[in-house]
């Protein structure tokens, strides 16, 4: 009986350690995701600005009279 309890205690401790590692890993992944989303928004803004400037330049090109 004592050996079974000791084995169960070890399994529970292992599960607790795994849960703690997964919790830390999950938090790191959430931070990475937030960073990636912010970077994506920034790049979308840059692309939008570049597209606007390109459209403005295209509108300045005279149309061909042919």
C-alpha positions as CSV (number, residue, x, y, z in Angstrom):
1,X,0.0,0.0,0.0
2,X,2.8,2.4,0.9
3,X,4.5,1.7,-2.5
4,X,1.3,2.4,-4.4
5,X,0.8,5.7,-2.5
6,X,4.4,6.7,-3.2
7,X,3.9,5.9,-6.9
8,X,0.7,7.9,-7.0
9,X,2.5,10.8,-5.3
10,X,5.3,10.8,-7.9
11,X,2.7,10.7,-10.7
12,X,0.8,13.6,-9.2
13,X,4.1,15.6,-8.8
14,X,5.0,14.8,-12.4
15,X,1.6,16.1,-13.5
16,X,1.9,19.3,-11.4
17,X,5.4,19.9,-12.9
18,X,4.1,19.3,-16.4
19,X,1.2,21.7,-15.8
20,X,3.5,24.4,-14.6
21,X,5.8,24.0,-17.6
22,X,2.8,24.1,-20.0
23,X,1.5,27.2,-18.2
24,X,4.8,29.0,-18.7
25,X,5.0,27.8,-22.3
26,X,1.4,29.0,-22.9
27,X,2.2,32.4,-21.5
28,X,5.3,32.7,-23.8
29,X,3.2,31.7,-26.8
30,X,0.6,34.3,-25.9
31,X,3.3,37.0,-25.7
32,X,4.7,35.8,-29.1
33,X,1.3,35.9,-30.6
34,X,0.6,39.4,-29.3
35,X,4.0,40.6,-30.7
36,X,3.3,39.0,-34.1
37,X,-0.2,40.6,-34.2
38,X,1.3,44.0,-33.4
39,X,4.0,43.5,-36.1
40,X,1.3,42.4,-38.6
41,X,-0.8,45.5,-37.9
42,X,2.3,47.7,-38.3
43,X,3.2,46.1,-41.6
44,X,-0.4,46.4,-42.8
45,X,-0.3,50.1,-42.1
46,X,3.0,50.4,-44.0
47,X,1.5,48.5,-47.0
48,X,-1.6,50.7,-46.9
49,X,0.6,53.9,-46.9
50,X,2.7,52.5,-49.8
51,X,-0.4,51.6,-51.7
52,X,-1.8,55.1,-51.3
53,X,1.4,56.7,-52.4
54,X,1.6,54.4,-55.4
55,X,-2.0,55.2,-56.3
56,X,-1.2,58.9,-56.0
57,X,1.8,58.5,-58.3
58,X,-0.2,56.5,-60.8
59,X,-2.9,59.2,-60.9
60,X,-0.2,61.8,-61.8
61,X,1.0,59.9,-64.9
62,X,-0.6,61.4,-68.0
63,X,-3.0,59.2,-69.9
64,X,-1.9,58.0,-73.3
65,X,-3.8,59.9,-76.0
66,X,-3.9,57.0,-78.4
